Structures are given as structure tokens and as C-alpha cells.
Amino acid sequence: MAIPSRILVIRLSSLGDVLLTMPAIRAVKHALAGASVSWLVEGSVSGLLCHQTFIDQVIEFPRGRLASDLKRGSLLSAGRVLGAFLQDLRQEEFDLAMDFHGILKSALLSRIAKAQRRIGFDRTFAKEASWLAYDERIGEGARRLHKVERHMLLVSSLGIEGPAALPLETSPESDAYADRFFASLGMSGPVLSVNPFCSRGSEFKRWELARYGAVMRRFGQETGASMIVLWGPGEEEEARQLVGLGGERAILAWPTTVSQALSVVKRTDLYLGGDTGMMHLAAFAGVPVVAIFGPTDHLVNGPFGEGHTIVRRDMPCSPCRDKGCKSLECLRGIGAPDVYKATMSAWGLKKG
């Protein structure tokens, strides 16, 4: 079979899942150095992909513009936007399309794109009958396989092993923004970065704000470290609350894009948070992570790489995806002393 020279990667969202796909794509680019890699994505994470040298082209699905038009009831405008995007996509020609997302939307986009060969997951990992769109379906392996290893299943079908090491790259503009932020603080010494938030619809994964505050207060008193609270759109008010709960060494981060957040977190010594995209961003930035896991599967979604710490409570019903669980004992049963102890242990390893 001919070696592909033009490859389309489809992983539309979210931040964490896009990050967990990157090692596989890095392995592809490393093995097929002459190949051109285009990545079809949507949302703000596209700004991060644009700065990665193993990606030659970023194709952004216009989700934001479509949502805005539909919200205003402008069906004609939405139709024009979508039609123009699909026409542009059809202008491209690929030897291979690889769908790492595995939903109906991504599968349809893989069919609309001109590709000689389409690879995706079988029903083991794909959803919404998306597997019917692929020429080759991959999925042999345990269901509780870490997502990085899962994505390598598709890459392995090309005879490529991995995953490849992934030094995430930042832009000079984002680095300058982070430098200005830290200079404005006039602080020196070690820094803990904290993000307690979850994406909309994922609140069932979120540990209590007050408990984060209790850990931060004690941690700051014990270590003298500064603690930066990272936040995203719609989270500033609660981030300010956490700064108030976290003690005198807690600091509110400036608003950041994904690329700017990467530049900020790379300058910190340890990261504390839950099962979120920001957690994965910290892990891929090379920062040791203390991750609080409740109902979601730490074997599948845990921070990738060495030197990370997972805090969880083992339950007979865990892992699960029951967003309506009333007790959430797997998460609520994790006390502030448990997380403080894990954070101090990870801090000691980092500083040692």
C-alpha cells in the first residue's frame, strides 16, 4: 500500500481530547517526515494547533459562526457559511483521512473530504454509527485503554509505533504575555497553578471550591509558594472567590487564550485540578500534575506521562458516566486532607 503524503486528521474538540491525540500525530509526522498533515478542528484550541510544527495546516470548522447565525435565526447565513466551508474542504485532496473523534459529525466530514482512504475506530470506541463511514475500522484492545494509547491504535495500522515525545510549542506572543503577567506580580520563588473548573455539562467531575480553598490556604502557609488560579470564559467570578478562599498567597491569573494558558502554566512548578483539558495542558507542558478524579476513569483519562499523582476514592460503581448521580461519593468522599497530603508529597518530589 502506498505511503500517504497528504493526511487529514479529524479531532474536532475538546481541549483535552485534542491534546491526547497529539502524540499519535507527532508519531505520524516523525515516521513520515515528508508527509503533509492537516488537522480539522473547531473552537479555541485551533490557536494552539497553529503553533505546533508537526502540523502543516489547521482547518477550522466554523462552529462559532454557525452557532451565532442559528441563535439569531439566520438560517440563510448559516447555510452560506457551512456551504462555503464544505466547498473549501472539497478543494483539498488527501491520500488518507484519519477520524480520531468517532461521532456522526466527524464521520460525515471524513466522507465529504476527498480522501483515497479513510480510517477510524470500530464500534468499540466510535459512537453514533460513525464506523460505517470508514474504509478501515480499528478497535481491537481493552476498553479501559488510555486515550493516548487508543489513538495509537489508528496510527499502528500504518505500521507506525509510538507515541512520540511531545514538546508542546508556544508562540512568542503568548510567551511575552506570560512574561508580562509574572513580571506584574513582582514575585519570586516556586508557584502552584490551580484550576478547579470543568466544562459546561461536566460539573459531576468537579471537586468543591471550598475544599480547594482549604488545601491552598494550608499549602501556602506551609510552603510559602505563590498559587495562581487559572480560569476560562465564564469562570472569573468563581476564580475570584477561590482566590479569597485560598489565602494571602493566592493570585488571580489574567484572562488567557489556550496558547497563553500554556505559556503561563509552563512557568509554574506544580499543577492542581480535576479531570479537565487544563489538566492535560499542564501535563503536556511538562508540569507535574495532582489530579482529583471522581466518577470518570483515571485509566482512560489520567494525565499522560510520568511524575503525576492521581487522588481518587475507589468505589464499586466507579468509573461511571452517571451525570445525575445523587451521592457522588466517589468525589465528595475525597477530603481536603487527602488532597493536601498528595500535593505536599508531589511538591516534595518536585523540589527534591
Long-range contacts (C-beta under 8 A, 24 or more apart in sequence): 2-95, 3-32, 3-35, 4-32, 4-35, 4-94, 4-95, 4-96, 4-117, 4-158, 5-32, 5-34, 5-35, 5-36, 5-95, 6-35, 6-36, 6-38, 6-92, 6-93, 6-94, 6-95, 6-96, 7-32, 7-35, 7-36, 7-37, 7-38, 7-94, 7-95, 7-96, 7-97, 7-98, 8-38, 8-39, 8-40, 8-59, 8-92, 8-94, 8-96, 8-97, 8-98, 8-110, 8-113, 8-115, 9-37, 9-38, 9-39, 9-40, 9-98, 9-100, 10-39, 10-40, 10-97, 10-98, 10-99, 10-100, 10-101, 10-106, 10-109, 10-110, 11-39, 11-40, 11-41, 11-100, 11-101, 11-106, 12-40, 12-41, 12-42, 12-43, 12-61, 12-63, 12-101, 12-105, 12-106, 13-41, 13-42, 13-43, 13-45, 14-43, 14-45, 14-199, 14-277, 15-44, 15-45, 15-48, 15-258, 15-277, 15-278, 15-280, 15-281, 16-276, 16-277, 16-279, 16-280, 16-301, 17-101, 17-147, 17-277, 18-45, 18-48, 18-49, 19-277, 19-280, 19-281, 19-284, 20-147, 20-148, 20-151, 20-280, 20-304, 21-100, 21-147, 21-151, 22-52, 22-166, 22-168, 22-284, 23-148, 23-151, 23-152, 23-162, 23-163, 23-164, 23-165, 23-166, 23-304, 24-100, 24-148, 24-151, 24-152, 24-154, 24-155, 24-162, 24-163, 25-54, 25-55, 26-54, 26-162, 26-163, 26-164, 26-165, 26-166, 27-152, 27-155, 27-160, 27-161, 27-162, 27-163, 27-164, 28-155, 28-158, 28-160, 29-54, 29-55, 29-164, 30-54, 30-162, 30-164, 31-158, 31-160, 31-162, 32-158, 32-160, 38-92, 38-94, 40-89, 40-109, 40-113, 44-257, 44-258, 45-258, 47-257, 47-258, 47-259, 48-168, 48-258, 48-259, 48-262, 51-169, 51-170, 51-171, 51-174, 51-259, 52-168, 52-169, 53-169, 59-89, 59-92, 61-85, 61-109, 86-112, 89-113, 90-114, 98-154, 99-130, 99-133, 99-134, 100-151, 100-154, 101-130, 102-126, 102-127, 102-130, 102-131, 103-127, 103-128, 103-130, 104-128, 104-129, 104-130, 106-130, 107-131, 107-132, 107-133, 107-134, 108-133, 110-134, 119-154, 119-157, 120-154, 121-150, 121-153, 121-154, 125-150, 144-297, 144-299, 144-300, 145-299, 145-300, 146-299, 146-300, 146-301, 146-302, 146-304, 147-300, 147-301, 148-304, 150-300, 166-284, 167-286, 168-262, 168-284, 168-285, 170-259, 170-262, 170-263, 170-266, 171-259, 171-263, 173-259, 174-257, 174-259, 174-260, 174-262, 174-263, 175-263, 177-254, 177-256, 177-260, 177-263, 178-260, 178-263, 178-264, 178-266, 178-267, 181-253, 181-254, 181-264, 182-267, 185-226, 185-251, 187-226, 187-251, 189-224, 189-225, 189-226, 190-223, 190-225, 190-226, 190-269, 190-270, 190-351, 191-225, 191-226, 191-227, 191-228, 191-267, 191-268, 191-269, 192-216, 192-219, 192-223, 192-225, 192-226, 192-227, 192-228, 192-268, 192-269, 192-270, 192-271, 192-272, 192-343, 192-347, 193-227, 193-228, 193-230, 193-264, 193-265, 193-268, 193-270, 193-271, 193-272, 193-282, 193-287, 194-227, 194-228, 194-229, 194-230, 194-242, 194-246, 194-271, 194-272, 194-273, 195-229, 195-230, 195-231, 195-271, 195-272, 195-273, 195-274, 195-276, 195-278, 195-279, 196-229, 196-238, 196-242, 196-273, 196-274, 197-231, 197-232, 197-235, 197-238, 197-239, 197-276, 197-278, 198-274, 198-275, 198-276, 199-276, 199-277, 201-323, 202-276, 204-294, 204-295, 204-322, 204-323, 204-325, 204-328, 204-331, 205-274, 205-275, 205-276, 205-294, 205-295, 205-296, 205-331, 206-274, 206-331, 207-274, 207-292, 207-294, 207-331, 207-334, 207-339, 208-332, 209-238, 209-241, 209-242, 209-245, 210-245, 211-334, 211-335, 211-336, 211-339, 212-242, 212-245, 212-246, 212-272, 213-242, 213-244, 213-245, 213-246, 213-247, 214-245, 214-336, 214-340, 215-272, 215-336, 215-339, 215-340, 215-343, 216-242, 216-245, 216-246, 216-247, 216-250, 217-245, 217-246, 217-247, 218-336, 218-340, 219-340, 219-343, 219-344, 219-347, 220-246, 220-247, 220-248, 220-249, 220-250, 221-247, 222-344, 223-344, 223-347, 224-249, 225-249, 225-269, 225-347, 226-251, 227-251, 228-252, 228-253, 228-264, 228-268, 229-253, 230-256, 230-261, 230-264, 230-265, 230-278, 231-255, 232-256, 232-261, 232-278, 269-347, 269-350, 269-351, 270-343, 270-346, 270-347, 270-350, 272-339, 272-343, 275-301, 279-303, 280-304, 283-308, 288-346, 288-349, 288-350, 290-339, 290-342, 290-343, 290-346, 292-331, 292-334, 292-339, 294-318, 294-328, 294-330, 294-331, 294-334, 295-319, 295-320, 295-321, 295-322, 295-325, 295-328, 295-330, 295-331, 296-321, 307-349, 309-342, 309-343, 309-345, 309-346, 311-338, 311-339, 311-342
